[in-house]
Each structure stands twice: as structure tokens, then as C-alpha cells.
Amino acid sequence: MKRETQDKKYRYEEIHDRMMRMVAKGVYRPGERMPSIRELSRSMGVSLNTVKQAYLLLEDQRIIESRPQSGYYVRPRGFDLPRQPDFSGPDLSPVQIPSAHISSQILSHAADPGMVPFGAAIPADECIPAAKLSSIMASQCRRQLHDSTAYSMPPGHVRLRVQIARRLTLAGCDVDPDEILITTGACEAVFLALKTLCRPGDTLAIGSPVYFNFLDMFRELSLKILEIPSSPETGLCLDTLETTLTSQKPAACLVISNFNNPLGVSLTDTKKEEMVRILARHKVPLVEDDINGDLSFVNVRPSVARAWDKRGEVLLCGSFSKTLAPGYRVGWLAGGRFREQAFRLKMMVSLASASPTQLAVAEFLHSGGYEHHLRHIRRIYANKTAAMADAIHRCFPAGTRITKPEGGFTLWVEMPEAVDSMVLYEKAMAQGISIAPGSLFSTTSHFRHYVRLNAAAWSDRNAWALETLGKMARTLMDSS
């Protein structure tokens, strides 16, 4: 019996050591799936329990991680998170937004086949079910000739609104389909929400850093902004929000609550509930952008802050641009008690969103294909994000810090302070590489040595581009 126990221990340690070597040699790279327990049991001629012991040891050593209903994956290497911005609550005050043109350049680079698109947060080509969607659209247009060519007046096609309402139950809230307004992407949804709530000269509270295209939007709406700092580990700093609201009176607050762009962090349910309670106490409506909510790296859809709204003062925005097809421009806004104002604004701004794409997305959701598609792309984005983070760790200067997102596909990278990301941007452009400098994500100078990278664009084919960025960053640091 003693000899049998020793042999068993030797076998699981042998399997552990073998898998460790394979990870170290790059046979299995960060983000990639390990062989299943059953596969390894068959190939090595050992029991399931023996393999499980080996995997549990690797998991304890943080070499691999278990993902529910998916298997075991190689963990990213241990990176330090970027520091939380050093903002002091009492000193926060509204500021005007300076003009900028680089953000539009970055978005245009996404369509340039000669550029490596690490700058714009666009989905990976292999994650877009183009053939399936095209087939569905053609079928729907044949079957619904009139609906496919007529204006889909606000609030939009009812079948799509019903499907969106059903999906929102997974996020913890019950929304009447008649409340949902179909928009031309999430940006129009956010624009309509802000236009509904704010007037020129009003102040808007935002989580910072914030998606750079939103800053351009705030400028066009003539809004002042209050930047509330966000931690890359826990999200929006609610203590600072509460303190600020006692001295300032913003017209609204805008927050990306799940897999924030650029940080990739989600607020916990407790923090979402507390945020809604704080804003309700100060009578400040919330615009919640949930564009990445379906892109969790595990097959569990996070809640939205709207789930705790009792007064109809959370305007929830989303779209299918990151999960299905950015070119379809199918977004939506659940406007709460402000829905009628949002409907009227939609009529004035763009009259109606495209009918054929609404019909196609509605059918894709109705058929059940969307959930299967999400399970597929969640694994791809988890792997791409981990692999790109590992490459940054190898290529960028010592002291570089990287976020650890649990969904979406953006990485927020803090380089040594000597590296100016605007200078890096110009040098990268000359090499055919697009990046998003950190200074675009704030009106302050806090993020000048940061950069946001689009992990969806990561591939072995583009590895040279990241190596080039790392060399440039090291050169900038050495020359300072």
C-alpha cells in the first residue's frame, strides 16, 4: 500500500513537471487552453484523479487557471497593475475640454490595411460571423420586403427590442421592450442620453480615464467635465464621487460599469448598487454604457447598475458592435423615465436606424445563435488578451505595468514616466503601427506615459509590431 502511494505521488508530480516544462518552452502560451483532464488521462495512461492532482498543483502555483465550463488555461505572467491616479477629491473642479484631432486619426487607421490596428478598439475579424449574418440578412430581406426597405421609426423594430429586453434579464434587470430605443451604435445611444439630460455649459461627471471618443462628444455638446478617478482593480472611486457631489452639481454622470474602456475593470454588484444609491441621493441621473457587458472571459454575464435603479434615472446604453458586427451599427438605449425625450431626439438627429441590420440581428438573437457565438469569442479574446499582455511583459521597458481585464479586449499599459506616449505614437505611426496614447483618455496630464492597446488585433503575424513598440519605448526611456 505504501509503495502504491509513492508511485501515485510520483506520477502526478511527473505530469506536473512535464506540463511546467511545456509552458516554459511556449508549447502552451499564456491564454491558451491546456489539454483537458480526460485527454491527458488517456494520452498518459493515468487516472483522472492523478491528472487532477497535477493540475491543482499547477493552479496553486498560479501557472494555470480554471475557467467554468471551459477548462484549464495558462495564466498571464504576474504583472503589476498600473497605479491608481493620484486625484484628490476636494480639488476636483469642472474643466473645459481641449480640442484634439488624434482620436479621429486613430479611428480612421482601423480601416487602413497598411496599419497594424492596435489603436482603435475594434473586434477581431475572426470573431465576426460575417457569412452567417449575411445569409440571415438576405433571408430576412426576402421575407420582409416592406419592413427591410421602410423607415424603422423610433423606437425601432419590435422584434429586436423584445430580444434585447430578454437579454437584459441576464444582466439583472427587467426592461419593457417599449422603453428600448434602437440607435445607430452605442455612441449615438450615449449622445442621445447626454443630449436629453444636459444643456450647453452643464457639468458632466465621468469615470476617468474615459474612452477618448466620448471626450470629443462632450466637446461638441459644450459640456464641462468632472473626472472621478477609477482604479484598475476596483473601478470608479465612490468615496471621491460622493465627496465631489456634495460640492458640485453635475447634470449627469457617465460610467462604463463593465469591462471599462480602457481599464477593463468591472464594478462589483455592491459598488454598482452603492453608485446608484449615491447618485439618487444627489438627484444626478446616470448614463451607463454597457457595450462590453457580453464579453466576459467566463460564461457569466455581469449585472448592470440599472438593475438597482428604482426611479428610472439610469439610462442604459449598449450595442452589438463589439460582439457581432461593427458595420451593422445596431445599438440601443433604455431611457428610463426620459425615454420619450430620447425618442424625439432620435427623430431629429437621424430619423431612424437601418432596417436590414435590425432584422438580421433580431433573427440571430431569436435563433439562439448569439449565445453560442459569445462562448466562442469569449475564449478567443481571453487568449488574445493574455498573449498580448505576456508579449508586453517581454518587450517593454522594465517597470511597465499592465491591467488584468476580465472581459473586453483592451489593455491599459503604464510605461516608465520617461516614455511620452504622444512621442511614441508619432514614431509608431511612421512604422505603420497605430496605438492610442494615454493623454487622449483624460483632460489631465496623469496618463501621458500610458497607452491603450487593442488586444483583439493581436496575432503572431503582428508580434513584430509589439516588439517594435517595446524597442521604441526603451529608446525613449534611455534618451531621457
N, C-alpha and C positions, 0 to 999 in steps of 0.2 A: 504494500500500500504506500509506503514511504517512497519507494523507487518510482511508482506511478505518478505521485505528486511532483517529484523532482522533474520527471520527463515532461509533464504538462506545463510546469513553470518554464522550463527551458524552451518549449515550443512557442509559447506566447511572447516570450522575450525575443526569440529569434525572429518572429514575424514583426514585432515592434522595431527591431534593429534594421530589418530589411526595408520596411516602409520608410523609416527615417532616412536611410541612405538614398532611397529613390526620390524623396522630397528634396534632400540636399543637392542631388545631382540635377534637379529640374525635370525629372521624368513626370512628376506631378507638381505643377506650379501653383502659386497662390491663387485661390479662387476656383481651381479645377476640382472636379469630383474624384474622390478615391473609389477604388473598387468596393462594391457592396460586401457586407459580411458574408453573404451567401456565395458570391462569386469567389472570394478569397478562400473560403472554406473548401469549395470544390477544387480549385486550382492547386491548393497546397495540401489537400488530403487531411485536414484537421477539422475538429468540431467547430460548430458555430460559436460556442462559448469561448473557445480558445482565441478565435479571431476577435471576438468582442472584448476580451480582456486586453488584447494588444491595442485595440482602438481606444479603449477607455484610458489606457496609459498615455497614448498619444494626445488624447483630448485633455487630460490633466496637465500635460506639458505644453498645452496651447499650440501644438503643431497642427492639429486638425480641429474642426468643429462640426457638430451635428446640426443638421437643418431638418426640422419636422417634415415628414413625408417626402423627403428628398434624398437623404443620405449623408455621407461624411465628405467634407471639403477641406482642402488645405487652407489654413488661415493666412491672412496677410501677415507680414512680419510686424514686429512690435514698433509702432511709430508713436512719437509724442504728438498729442493734439496741438493745434495752434492755440496760442494763449487767448483768453477771453479779452476783448477790447477793454482798455482801461478808461471807461467813461464814468464820470461822477454824476449822479442823478440831479443834485441841486443846480449844477451848472448848465444843464441841458436847456436849450432855447431854440425856437423855430429859426430856420435859415432858408434863404433863397437858394435855388438850385442853379449852379453854373451851367452854361451851355456846353455841349460836348458833341463830337461827331464820330468818335471812335466806335461807339456802340453800334451805329448803323453799318460801319465798315465790317465789324466782326460778323454781324448777321448776314451781310452780303457775301462774305467769304464762304459761308456754308454751301453756297450754290456754285462755287468755283472749283472745278475738278482738279485744278492745279495747286490747290491749297490743302494742307493737312488740317482738318477742321476741329482742332482742339479748343477753339474759342467759343463757338455757339453751342448751346445745349440742345442739340438735335439728336433724335434717335438713330440707332444703327440701322443701316439698310436691311440687314438680315433679320431685324425684329419687326419689319413692316410686312404684313400679309397682303402684299400688293395684288398677287394673282387672285386670291380668294375674294378680296374686296372688289376688284374689277368685275369678276364674274357675278357677284351679288348685285352690284350696281346695274350692270347690264340687264340682269333678270328683273330687277325692281322697276327699271325704266320701261321695260316692255309691258310689264303687268299693270303699271300705274302711269299710263301715258300722260294723263292730265296732271296728276299730282307732281310728276317729275319735271314738268315744264312750267308749272304755275308758281307764282309767288307763294312762299310759305310764310304767311303773315304772322307777326308775333301773336302768341308765344312760340310758334313753330309746330312741326308735325307731332300730333298727339302720341303716335306710337313710340316715337323716340323719347318723348318726355315721360311716358309710362315706364320705359325700360330704365331710364336714369333714376327715376324715383325708386324703382325696385332695388337698384344697386346701392342707393343711399341707405337702405336698411342695413346693409353690411357695415356701413360706417357709423351706425348707431342712431340714425335719425329718421323720422317719418316726415316725408315731404309730399305735399299734394302735387300731382303732376301739373295742375293748373297754375301752380306757383312758378314753375320752371320756365325760363325763357331761353330758347336756343339762340346762341350767338356765333359770330364768326371767330372762333377760337377763344381761349381763355383771356387773352389780352383785351378783347372787346368786352368780355364779361366784367373784368376789373374796371375798365374805363367807364362802362355804363354805371357800375356801382358807385364809383367815385363821383361821377358827374351828377348822380342822383343825390348824393349826400353832401357834396361840397360846393362852395362858390369860390370864384377867384379871390385870392388873398387869404383864404382859410388855411388853417394848420392841420396837417395830417400826421398822426403818429405811426411810425413804421418800425418793424424789426430790422436791425442793422447787423451785418451787411445785407443788402437787398438786391434783387435782380435788377441789372442795370437798365433794362428797357423800361422798367417801372419809373426810374428816376427821370427818364426822358418824358414819360407820360405826365408825371407830376409837374414838370416844367411847362408843358403845353397847357395844362389846366390852371396854371398860375397859382400853384399851391406852395405854401411853406411846409417844411417837414421837421418833425422831431424824431431823431434817431434814437431808438431804445436799443441798447446793446443786447446781443444774443451770444450765448455760449455755444461753442461747437460740441459740447457734451450734453447740455440740458436745454438749449434753445433760449427763447425770449426771457430776459431778466424781469420777472414780475415785480420784484421789490422796486426796481427803478421805474417801471411803468406806473405803479401805484403812487410813488413819490412825485413823479412828474405830473400826473393828472391832478394832484392837489393844488398845483401852482399854474398849470396850463390848461386850456380848454380846447383841445383839438375837435374838429368837426367829425372826425372818424379815425379809426385805427386799421391798418392793413397788416396782416400777418400770413405767412406761409407756414401753416402749422405742421404739415407732414413732409419730411424729407426736403427741408428747406433748400432753396436755391439761393446761395451757393453752398451752405454748410452741410446739407444732407442730414440734418438732425430733425427729429420729431419731438414735439411736446408730449409728455405723458398725459394720460387721461386726467390725472389730478391737476396738472398745470393747465390743461385746456379748460377744465371746469372753473378753476380759480380765475383764469384770464377773463372768461365770460362774466363771472361774478364781479370782478373789479370794474370792467367796462360798463356793466349795467348800473353799478353803484354811482358811477360818474356820468351816466347817461351819454355814453360815447358808443355809437354803432361800430360793429366790426365787419370789415371785408376780409373774408377768409379765402385764400387761394389754395385749392387742393389739387393742383394739376398733377402732382406726383403721387397722390394717395394710393393709386393702384399698383405702384412699383416697389412694394416691399420686397426685400430679398427672401422673405419667408412667405408662405402662402396664407398669411393672416393679414387682412385688410385693416389698417388702423382706423380709429374713430376720427370724427371731425369735431371741432369746437361747437359747431351748430347743434350737436346732439344735446348740449346743455342750455340752449337758448330757449327761454320761456316767453320772450316778449317780441319775437320776430325782428330782432335787431342785429342778427348775424346774416350777412349777405354772402352766400356760399358760391364760389366760382370753381369751374373745372373745365376740362376738355379731354378729347381723345387724341390730341396732337402728339403726346409723348408715348402713347400706348398703341395706337393704330396707324394713323397716317397724318403727318403734319399738314400736308397739302389739302386734305379734306376740309380743314378749318371748321370742325364741329366742336363748339364749346357750349357752355350753358351757365346760367345764373339763377340761383334760387333766392329771390329778392326779399323774402320775409314780408314784413308789413309795407315795404317800399316797392312791391312788385309792379303796381300799376304805373308808378313814375318811370320805372325801368322799361316797361313795355312801350310807353310813349316815346322815350328817348331812342329806343331801338328803331322805331319807325322813322324818326327824324334823321338818325345817323346813317343807317344802311338799309332801311325798309324791311329787308328780310335776308336770311342766310340761305345758301344754296340748297335747293330741294333734293337733287340726286344724291348728294353725300349724306343728307339726313336719312333718306330712305335706306341707303346701304348700311349705315352704322346701326340703325334700328333693327334691321334684319339680322345683322351679325350678332347683336346682343340677344335678340329673341331666340336665335337658333342654338344658343349655348356655346357658340364657338369662342366667345370672348374670354371666358374663364380658362379654357384650355390654352388659349393664346397667352394669357397672363402667366400661367405656370411656366410656360416655355421661355418667355422673355425675362422673367424674374431671374431665372438661373443664369441666363446669358449676361445680364447686367451685373449680377453679383460677381461673376467670374471676371468680367472685363474690369470692374472697379478694383477688385483685389489685385489683378495682374498689373494694372497701371500704377497702383499705389506701390507695389513691390518694385517696379521699374524706377519710379521716382526716388525711392529709398536708395537704389543702387547708383543712380545717375546724378542726382542733385547734390549741392554742397552739403557738407556736414552741418548739422543743426537745423536742417529743413524739417518742418513739421507738417503732417498730413491728417486731414479729418478721416473719421471712420464711419462713413454713411451706412445706414441700414436699409436704404432704398434710393430710388432715383439713379442718376448716373453722372453726378458732378463731384469733383474733388476740389477742396479748398486747401491751397498749399501756402504755408508761411515759409518764406525763404529768409536767410540772414538779412538783417536790416540794410546791409551794404548793397543789396541787389534791388535796384529800382525796376519794378515790373513794367513801367512805361518804356524804359530803355530796352528791356528785354523784349517787349512787344515789337518795337521797331526793328530790332536785329532779327527776330524770328520771322517777321514779315518778309524780310529780304531773302530768307531761306525757304519761303513757301510754307511757313507754319503759322497758323492762326491761334492765338491764345487770348484770354480775357484778363487784362491787368486788374489787380485788386482795387485800384483807385476808382474804377468805374462803379463800384458797388456801394459807394458812400460819398457824402459831401465833405467828409473829413479827410485828414491825411493818415488815418490809422492803418490803412491797408495798402500803402504804397509798395511794400515789399511782399505782397501776396499776389497769387494768381489763381484763377479758376480754370480747371481743365475738364474737358468733356470726355469722360471715360468711355462713352458709347462709341467714340471714334477709335478706341484702342484696338490694335491688331498687331500681329508680328510684322506685318508689312510696314506699319508706321512706327516701329520701335526706333528706327534711326532718328525720327523727329524728336522723340523724347530725349534720346542720348544727346542730340544737338542742343536742345534747350538746357540740359544739365551742364554741358560744357560752357555754353554762353553764360549761365548763371555763375559758374565757378570763376570764369574770367572776369566778370563784373565785380565779384567779391574781391578777387586778388588785386584788381587795379584800383580799388577804392582807397 
